[in-house]
Amino acid sequence: MYKIIIDTKGSDNGPSVITAGACQALAKFDNLEVILVGDHDVILEEVKKQNAPLDRIEIIDAPDEINNYDNPMSAVFEKPNSSLIVALDTYSKRDDICGMLNSGNTGAVLTGCMRFLAGEKRVRPAMAAVMFTSNGNLTCMLDSGSVVDCNAETLVEYAHLGAEFMGKMYGIENPRVALLSNGSESTKGNKVVKEAHKLLVESDLNFVGNVEGNTALNGLCDVLVCDGFAGNLVLKVTEGTAKRILTDIVKYAKETGSKEAMELFNHLLKAYDISSLGGGVILGISKTVIKTRSAADEKTILSTTEMILNMAQNKEIYDKTKLKEINHVQN
């Protein structure tokens, strides 16, 4: 059994939607148990409404909430009874939980993770988005929106975090690392990007150079490094462009009555459904935490839960492989 803790508060759509998504995940995965943190009565009412298996659900009452208007630093220390802090505190103390999911205040999640789940190296955490590329592979982009201002050294730290993550979670040997810039030439970019480029060239990473926005998802790299400002723009422009294309296809189909256009629409709707991508993985901490977008719906929670399960299973495979390698060397 895999156990995941879910903060039901802080999202745009409210705790009932988050709880409903968790119940859908329980229905899909027989090997899943969930810990739902938030208003006990609200959670219980939705769980009963969804006819979810109560024997695989634990509810932890947390009366307070950190919303998107709260100051992240202040809220983490001034709202000890908020669902986010209760969830993080519980997660930090229990070894039977394999992952945590939150849909609220990004800054508070990062600050809370640094307080409760700081990694051994104590690097600045980053939020990574794992996205499909045009050739069917995966690219890990970080930072995707948590830290908007970075220096060159921080971008290099992100490169190491991303490479380690793609190696551990997806078994990619010597991941290709690229730097997001406004040109592929080494001379392009702002001051920070140029400095980061020099440091990455000198590093022991498999650095393949700069990548432009129009080729970022072409499968040229396994790890794409950028600050949170640029990364968040990449995500939202990609989503906005996809929505615009889909809207135009529907308009054309209605005007012409084209069945082929609607077939194309249905195909692209699945391919570019932002809810199916899960959420951003917080790297640089000791345990798995995924932050979804604030507008998360039931499908987002289901997809993110599946993402955490896959990561837990991949980590088990990675740990067993490393253990065999160590035993082989010792023997």
LOVORO-646122 format. One record per residue (C-alpha): residue number from 1; x negated, y negated, z. Coordinates in nm, 4 decimals, padded with zeros to 6 digits. Last residue first. Example, Ala and Ser with C-alpha at 12.3 -4.5 7.8 and 13.67 -1.06 7.14 Angstrom:
{2,{-01.3670,00.1060,00.7140}} {1,{-01.2300,00.4500,00.7800}} 
//
This chain:
{331,{-03.1437,00.8658,-00.2702}} {330,{-03.1428,00.4999,-00.1685}} {329,{-03.1078,00.3827,-00.5291}} {328,{-02.8184,00.6214,-00.5942}} {327,{-02.6484,00.5219,-00.2680}} {326,{-02.6719,00.1540,-00.3673}} {325,{-02.5335,00.2249,-00.7156}} {324,{-02.2493,00.4334,-00.5713}} {323,{-02.1615,00.1505,-00.3305}} {322,{-02.1666,-00.1001,-00.6181}} {321,{-01.9225,00.1154,-00.8142}} {320,{-01.6949,00.1547,-00.5115}} {319,{-01.6958,-00.2219,-00.4516}} {318,{-01.6161,-00.2961,-00.8183}} {317,{-01.3307,-00.0427,-00.8289}} {316,{-01.1863,-00.1837,-00.5073}} {315,{-01.2247,-00.5366,-00.6423}} {314,{-01.0367,-00.4398,-00.9586}} {313,{-00.7479,-00.3041,-00.7478}} {312,{-00.7302,-00.6184,-00.5359}} {311,{-00.7527,-00.8396,-00.8454}} {310,{-00.4746,-00.6457,-01.0170}} {309,{-00.2538,-00.6786,-00.7085}} {308,{-00.3241,-01.0521,-00.6895}} {307,{-00.2298,-01.0970,-01.0574}} {306,{00.0894,-00.8947,-01.0077}} {305,{00.1845,-01.1320,-00.7265}} {304,{00.1091,-01.4242,-00.9574}} {303,{00.3349,-01.2830,-01.2279}} {302,{00.6248,-01.2242,-00.9855}} {301,{00.5821,-01.5674,-00.8279}} {300,{00.5777,-01.7341,-01.1701}} {299,{00.8823,-01.5354,-01.2793}} {298,{01.0797,-01.6502,-00.9746}} {297,{01.0002,-02.0158,-01.0448}} {296,{00.6909,-02.2257,-00.9716}} {295,{00.7292,-02.6017,-01.0204}} {294,{00.4433,-02.6676,-00.7758}} {293,{00.1986,-02.4771,-00.9980}} {292,{00.0583,-02.1615,-00.8464}} {291,{-00.2283,-02.1500,-00.5959}} {290,{-00.3937,-01.8109,-00.5579}} {289,{-00.5920,-01.7111,-00.2507}} {288,{-00.8248,-01.4091,-00.2349}} {287,{-01.0600,-01.3986,00.0645}} {286,{-01.4012,-01.5325,00.1713}} {285,{-01.3923,-01.8663,-00.0105}} {284,{-01.5885,-02.0036,-00.3078}} {283,{-01.3154,-01.9477,-00.5660}} {282,{-00.9469,-02.0410,-00.5327}} {281,{-00.7645,-01.8605,-00.8132}} {280,{-00.5208,-02.0773,-01.0089}} {279,{-00.1805,-01.9321,-01.0858}} {278,{00.0094,-01.6582,-01.2655}} {277,{-00.0068,-01.6795,-01.6442}} {276,{00.3476,-01.5487,-01.7021}} {275,{00.5115,-01.8749,-01.5948}} {274,{00.3217,-02.0670,-01.8652}} {273,{00.5018,-01.8717,-02.1380}} {272,{00.2758,-01.9185,-02.4403}} {271,{00.2701,-01.5644,-02.5822}} {270,{00.6234,-01.4780,-02.4719}} {269,{00.7739,-01.7922,-02.6232}} {268,{00.5524,-01.7428,-02.9297}} {267,{00.7228,-01.4132,-03.0187}} {266,{01.0733,-01.5429,-02.9482}} {265,{01.0066,-01.8516,-03.1614}} {264,{00.8672,-01.6426,-03.4481}} {263,{01.1831,-01.4313,-03.4459}} {262,{01.3846,-01.7525,-03.4391}} {261,{01.1969,-01.8800,-03.7459}} {260,{01.2512,-01.5498,-03.9275}} {259,{01.6250,-01.5765,-03.8650}} {258,{01.6314,-01.9085,-04.0523}} {257,{01.9620,-02.0956,-04.0156}} {256,{01.8012,-02.3967,-04.1846}} {255,{01.8755,-02.6801,-03.9418}} {254,{01.9048,-02.4589,-03.6349}} {253,{01.5843,-02.2716,-03.7174}} {252,{01.3967,-02.5980,-03.7810}} {251,{01.5032,-02.7396,-03.4438}} {250,{01.4064,-02.4147,-03.2704}} {249,{01.0648,-02.4225,-03.4397}} {248,{01.0133,-02.7882,-03.3422}} {247,{01.0934,-02.7134,-02.9771}} {246,{00.8475,-02.4217,-02.9771}} {245,{00.5727,-02.6408,-03.1192}} {244,{00.6390,-02.9139,-02.8612}} {243,{00.6411,-02.6619,-02.5753}} {242,{00.3061,-02.5188,-02.6879}} {241,{00.1586,-02.8668,-02.7120}} {240,{00.2776,-02.9526,-02.3618}} {239,{00.1329,-02.6333,-02.2127}} {238,{-00.2041,-02.6845,-02.3814}} {237,{-00.2008,-03.0530,-02.2823}} {236,{-00.1220,-02.9477,-01.9258}} {235,{-00.3993,-02.6908,-01.8940}} {234,{-00.6652,-02.8969,-02.0705}} {233,{-00.5683,-03.2057,-01.8679}} {232,{-00.6062,-03.0081,-01.5451}} {231,{-00.9528,-02.9021,-01.6506}} {230,{-01.0594,-03.2545,-01.7415}} {229,{-00.9618,-03.3963,-01.4014}} {228,{-01.0759,-03.0889,-01.2097}} {227,{-01.4313,-03.1130,-01.3361}} {226,{-01.5511,-02.8779,-01.6074}} {225,{-01.7001,-02.5300,-01.6546}} {224,{-01.5686,-02.2687,-01.8976}} {223,{-01.6513,-01.9086,-01.8060}} {222,{-01.6141,-01.6121,-02.0435}} {221,{-01.7247,-01.8085,-02.3497}} {220,{-01.6620,-01.8467,-02.7233}} {219,{-01.3220,-01.6776,-02.6976}} {218,{-01.1381,-01.9416,-02.8992}} {217,{-00.9781,-02.0991,-02.5916}} {216,{-01.2149,-02.3953,-02.5545}} {215,{-01.2384,-02.4464,-02.9324}} {214,{-01.0279,-02.7647,-02.9606}} {213,{-01.1512,-02.8897,-02.6235}} {212,{-01.5162,-02.8809,-02.7219}} {211,{-01.7697,-02.6274,-02.5922}} {210,{-02.1213,-02.7122,-02.4752}} {209,{-02.4001,-02.4569,-02.4404}} {208,{-02.4205,-02.0771,-02.4262}} {207,{-02.5426,-02.0487,-02.0656}} {206,{-02.6073,-01.6897,-01.9586}} {205,{-02.6985,-01.7976,-01.6055}} {204,{-03.0533,-01.7952,-01.4682}} {203,{-03.0576,-02.1758,-01.4561}} {202,{-03.2775,-02.4163,-01.6559}} {201,{-03.0224,-02.4560,-01.9369}} {200,{-02.7532,-02.4993,-01.6703}} {199,{-02.9481,-02.7824,-01.5069}} {198,{-02.9918,-02.9673,-01.8370}} {197,{-02.6219,-02.9288,-01.9232}} {196,{-02.5208,-03.0487,-01.5765}} {195,{-02.7155,-03.3724,-01.6296}} {194,{-02.5467,-03.4284,-01.9657}} {193,{-02.2040,-03.3500,-01.8162}} {192,{-02.2601,-03.5932,-01.5279}} {191,{-02.3719,-03.8761,-01.7566}} {190,{-02.0811,-03.8359,-01.9990}} {189,{-02.0858,-03.5849,-02.2808}} {188,{-02.2833,-03.5211,-02.5980}} {187,{-02.6632,-03.4849,-02.6233}} {186,{-02.6534,-03.1046,-02.5951}} {185,{-02.4436,-03.0907,-02.9117}} {184,{-02.1070,-02.9130,-02.8937}} {183,{-01.9146,-03.2375,-02.8604}} {182,{-01.6655,-03.4012,-02.6242}} {181,{-01.7686,-03.1665,-02.3424}} {180,{-01.6614,-02.8532,-02.1551}} {179,{-01.9670,-02.6558,-02.0415}} {178,{-02.0061,-02.2913,-02.1385}} {177,{-02.0957,-01.9757,-01.9453}} {176,{-02.1177,-01.6319,-02.1067}} {175,{-02.0723,-01.3574,-01.8473}} {174,{-02.3759,-01.1308,-01.7804}} {173,{-02.1754,-00.8095,-01.7604}} {172,{-01.7984,-00.8534,-01.7600}} {171,{-01.6362,-00.6104,-01.5144}} {170,{-01.3109,-00.8043,-01.4879}} {169,{-01.2885,-00.8911,-01.1193}} {168,{-01.6499,-00.8694,-01.0093}} {167,{-01.8218,-00.9984,-01.3217}} {166,{-01.5601,-01.2616,-01.3979}} {165,{-01.5799,-01.3854,-01.0376}} {164,{-01.9600,-01.3968,-01.0261}} {163,{-01.9709,-01.5947,-01.3504}} {162,{-01.7034,-01.8350,-01.2276}} {161,{-01.8754,-01.8983,-00.8952}} {160,{-02.2134,-01.9502,-01.0646}} {159,{-02.0666,-02.1965,-01.3133}} {158,{-01.8800,-02.3761,-01.0346}} {157,{-02.2092,-02.4234,-00.8496}} {156,{-02.3524,-02.5723,-01.1714}} {155,{-02.0588,-02.8135,-01.1856}} {154,{-02.1282,-02.9081,-00.8234}} {153,{-02.4914,-02.9884,-00.9062}} {152,{-02.3819,-03.2174,-01.1919}} {151,{-02.1564,-03.4289,-00.9705}} {150,{-01.7830,-03.3768,-00.9467}} {149,{-01.4750,-03.6029,-00.9372}} {148,{-01.1299,-03.4526,-01.0004}} {147,{-01.1513,-03.1706,-00.7451}} {146,{-00.8490,-02.9355,-00.7344}} {145,{-00.7321,-02.9404,-01.0948}} {144,{-00.8623,-02.6598,-01.3107}} {143,{-01.2214,-02.6487,-01.1924}} {142,{-01.2936,-02.4118,-01.3375}} {141,{-01.1867,-02.2264,-01.6506}} {140,{-01.2053,-01.8458,-01.6584}} {139,{-01.1718,-01.7175,-02.0132}} {138,{-01.0073,-01.3867,-02.0997}} {137,{-01.0070,-01.1815,-02.4194}} {136,{-00.7330,-01.1436,-02.6801}} {135,{-00.9186,-01.3097,-02.9689}} {134,{-00.7234,-01.6365,-02.9339}} {133,{-00.8134,-01.6606,-02.5659}} {132,{-00.6048,-01.5572,-02.2659}} {131,{-00.6374,-01.7754,-01.9584}} {130,{-00.7783,-01.7382,-01.6064}} {129,{-00.7456,-02.0699,-01.4222}} {128,{-01.0045,-02.1339,-01.1513}} {127,{-00.9573,-02.3588,-00.8493}} {126,{-01.2829,-02.4625,-00.6872}} {125,{-01.4138,-02.4317,-00.3328}} {124,{-01.7153,-02.6436,-00.2261}} {123,{-01.9852,-02.4001,-00.1240}} {122,{-02.0038,-02.2544,00.2263}} {121,{-02.2469,-01.9781,00.1218}} {120,{-02.0779,-01.7287,00.3579}} {119,{-01.7317,-01.8272,00.2395}} {118,{-01.4964,-02.0591,00.4272}} {117,{-01.1594,-01.8960,00.4877}} {116,{-00.9906,-02.0906,00.7690}} {115,{-01.1070,-02.4513,00.7382}} {114,{-01.2266,-02.4473,00.3771}} {113,{-00.9060,-02.2652,00.2779}} {112,{-00.6989,-02.5277,00.4575}} {111,{-00.8740,-02.8109,00.2736}} {110,{-00.8213,-02.6399,-00.0627}} {109,{-00.4547,-02.5603,00.0153}} {108,{-00.3995,-02.9134,00.1466}} {107,{-00.5402,-03.0622,-00.1727}} {106,{-00.3188,-02.8395,-00.3877}} {105,{00.0052,-02.9270,-00.2026}} {104,{00.2485,-02.6414,-00.2569}} {103,{00.2927,-02.3185,-00.4492}} {102,{00.0990,-02.0762,-00.2257}} {101,{00.0039,-01.7090,-00.2617}} {100,{-00.2249,-01.5057,-00.0377}} {99,{-00.4165,-01.1838,-00.1007}} {98,{-00.5276,-00.8416,00.0233}} {97,{-00.3709,-00.8416,00.3713}} {96,{-00.4584,-00.5508,00.6055}} {95,{-00.7705,-00.7242,00.7405}} {94,{-00.5811,-00.9743,00.9522}} {93,{-00.7183,-01.2813,01.1322}} {92,{-00.7840,-01.5097,00.8337}} {91,{-00.4468,-01.4215,00.6784}} {90,{-00.2546,-01.5198,00.9916}} {89,{-00.4330,-01.8561,01.0137}} {88,{-00.3808,-01.9173,00.6423}} {87,{-00.0083,-01.8343,00.6632}} {86,{00.0459,-02.0433,00.9776}} {85,{-00.1416,-02.3329,00.8168}} {84,{00.0623,-02.3171,00.4949}} {83,{00.3976,-02.2622,00.6703}} {82,{00.3521,-02.5679,00.8895}} {81,{00.3245,-02.5111,01.2638}} {80,{-00.0274,-02.6555,01.2908}} {79,{00.0827,-02.9787,01.1184}} {78,{-00.1706,-03.2432,01.2256}} {77,{-00.4906,-03.0650,01.1199}} {76,{-00.3943,-02.9533,00.7686}} {75,{-00.1683,-03.2565,00.7292}} {74,{-00.4456,-03.5093,00.7871}} {73,{-00.6811,-03.3636,00.5271}} {72,{-00.4107,-03.3116,00.2643}} {71,{-00.2349,-03.6499,00.3026}} {70,{00.1300,-03.5573,00.2695}} {69,{00.3274,-03.6493,-00.0432}} {68,{00.3050,-03.3011,-00.1994}} {67,{00.4692,-03.1414,00.1031}} {66,{00.3255,-02.9718,00.4101}} {65,{00.6154,-02.7991,00.5849}} {64,{00.7179,-02.7281,00.9442}} {63,{00.9362,-02.4556,01.0997}} {62,{00.7074,-02.1541,01.0454}} {61,{00.8725,-01.8181,01.1165}} {60,{00.6833,-01.5092,01.0056}} {59,{00.8888,-01.2555,00.8088}} {58,{00.7588,-00.9065,00.7286}} {57,{00.9014,-00.7211,00.4302}} {56,{00.8437,-00.3632,00.3142}} {55,{01.0994,-00.2020,00.5466}} {54,{01.3479,-00.4740,00.4510}} {53,{01.3744,-00.3397,00.0964}} {52,{01.5278,-00.6269,-00.1073}} {51,{01.9019,-00.6481,-00.1647}} {50,{01.8427,-00.9885,-00.3335}} {49,{02.1072,-01.1573,-00.1162}} {48,{01.9609,-00.9850,00.1901}} {47,{01.6167,-01.1276,00.1115}} {46,{01.7700,-01.4690,00.0420}} {45,{01.9423,-01.4822,00.3831}} {44,{01.6308,-01.3512,00.5588}} {43,{01.4124,-01.6213,00.4042}} {42,{01.6471,-01.9036,00.4971}} {41,{01.6877,-01.7657,00.8516}} {40,{01.3139,-01.7287,00.9119}} {39,{01.2142,-02.0714,00.7799}} {38,{00.8656,-02.0185,00.6365}} {37,{00.6119,-01.7386,00.5890}} {36,{00.6948,-01.4231,00.3910}} {35,{00.4686,-01.1232,00.4447}} {34,{00.4982,-00.8876,00.1505}} {33,{00.4501,-00.5142,00.0948}} {32,{00.3609,-00.3642,-00.2423}} {31,{00.2954,-00.0073,-00.3615}} {30,{00.6427,00.0347,-00.5128}} {29,{00.5840,-00.2604,-00.7464}} {28,{00.8725,-00.3885,-00.9596}} {27,{01.1413,-00.4233,-00.6902}} {26,{00.8919,-00.5728,-00.4467}} {25,{00.7863,-00.8233,-00.7130}} {24,{01.1489,-00.9234,-00.7673}} {23,{01.1792,-00.9786,-00.3909}} {22,{00.8757,-01.2064,-00.3984}} {21,{01.0370,-01.4088,-00.6778}} {20,{01.3556,-01.4420,-00.4725}} {19,{01.1493,-01.5655,-00.1780}} {18,{00.9861,-01.8346,-00.3899}} {17,{01.3272,-01.9389,-00.5262}} {16,{01.4806,-01.9498,-00.1765}} {15,{01.1867,-02.1484,-00.0385}} {14,{01.2356,-02.4572,-00.2578}} {13,{01.2117,-02.5424,-00.6263}} {12,{00.9435,-02.8120,-00.6039}} {11,{00.7162,-02.5944,-00.3901}} {10,{00.5989,-02.6689,-00.0354}} {9,{00.7490,-02.3710,00.1463}} {8,{00.7590,-01.9945,00.0839}} {7,{00.3952,-01.9306,00.1780}} {6,{00.3361,-01.5738,00.0642}} {5,{00.1182,-01.3090,00.2327}} {4,{00.0351,-01.0020,00.0251}} {3,{00.0072,-00.6396,00.1460}} {2,{-00.1095,-00.3552,-00.0777}} {1,{00.0000,00.0000,00.0000}} 
//
